[in-house]
Amino acid sequence: MKTQAAITASAIRKELAQKFPDIKFRVISQDCAHGNSVLICWTGMPAEEAVEKIANRYEQGYFDGVTDRYVTLTNPENLPQVKFVFYEHNRE
């Protein structure tokens, strides 16, 4: 059975492939004791902001350094989500 992170990574990979068919993305799921995450890697275009616009919808929330806690957001689209989404963009 796939983990929540693997399900989320698959959904992100599919949406990125539809939006940017000529770009090769590596979308890697990661699970650990404190939660889960997805790492998105690519080279060249598109700009990081364009990828973030898609992938941020798959993130459960964010860490608020002022209150020192993780803030969970609502999920109106009922998408699979992970605790964190990270990016590795090589701009070559």
C-alpha positions in Angstrom: 0.0 0.0 0.0 1.3 3.5 -0.9 2.1 6.0 1.8 0.4 9.4 1.9 3.6 11.0 0.7 3.9 8.6 -2.3 0.2 9.3 -3.2 0.9 13.0 -3.0 4.1 12.8 -5.0 2.2 10.9 -7.8 -0.5 13.6 -7.9 2.1 16.4 -8.1 4.1 14.6 -10.8 1.0 14.1 -12.9 -0.1 17.7 -12.6 3.4 19.0 -13.4 3.6 16.7 -16.4 0.3 18.1 -17.7 1.3 21.7 -17.2 4.9 21.4 -18.4 5.1 18.4 -20.8 8.6 19.2 -22.0 10.2 19.4 -18.6 11.5 16.3 -16.7 10.7 16.5 -13.0 11.9 14.2 -10.2 9.2 14.1 -7.5 10.4 12.1 -4.5 8.3 11.2 -1.4 9.9 11.1 2.0 8.5 9.7 5.3 9.9 10.1 8.7 8.9 9.9 12.4 7.8 13.6 12.4 5.8 13.7 9.3 6.2 13.4 5.5 7.3 15.5 2.6 7.8 15.7 -1.1 10.9 16.9 -2.9 10.5 18.3 -6.4 13.7 18.6 -8.6 14.1 20.0 -12.1 16.6 21.9 -14.3 16.0 25.0 -16.4 12.5 26.4 -16.9 9.9 26.8 -15.5 10.6 29.3 -12.8 10.3 28.1 -9.2 7.2 30.3 -8.7 5.3 28.5 -11.4 6.0 25.1 -9.8 5.3 26.4 -6.3 1.9 27.7 -7.5 0.9 24.1 -8.3 2.7 22.2 -5.5 1.8 24.5 -2.6 -1.8 23.2 -2.9 -0.4 19.8 -1.8 1.1 21.1 1.4 -0.9 20.7 4.6 0.3 23.9 6.2 3.4 25.7 7.3 5.7 26.2 10.2 5.1 29.5 12.1 8.4 30.6 13.7 6.7 33.3 15.7 4.5 30.8 17.6 6.9 27.9 17.2 4.2 25.6 15.8 3.0 24.0 12.6 -0.2 25.6 11.3 -2.6 23.3 9.4 -4.6 24.9 6.5 -7.9 23.8 5.1 -8.0 21.5 2.1 -11.1 22.6 0.0 -9.9 20.7 -3.1 -9.6 17.5 -1.0 -6.1 16.8 -2.5 -3.6 14.4 -1.0 -1.2 16.4 1.1 2.1 16.2 2.9 3.5 18.2 5.8 6.2 19.9 3.7 7.0 20.4 0.0 10.7 21.2 -0.9 12.2 22.4 -4.2 15.6 21.8 -5.8 15.8 24.0 -8.9 18.9 23.9 -11.0 18.7 27.1 -13.2 21.4 26.0 -15.8 
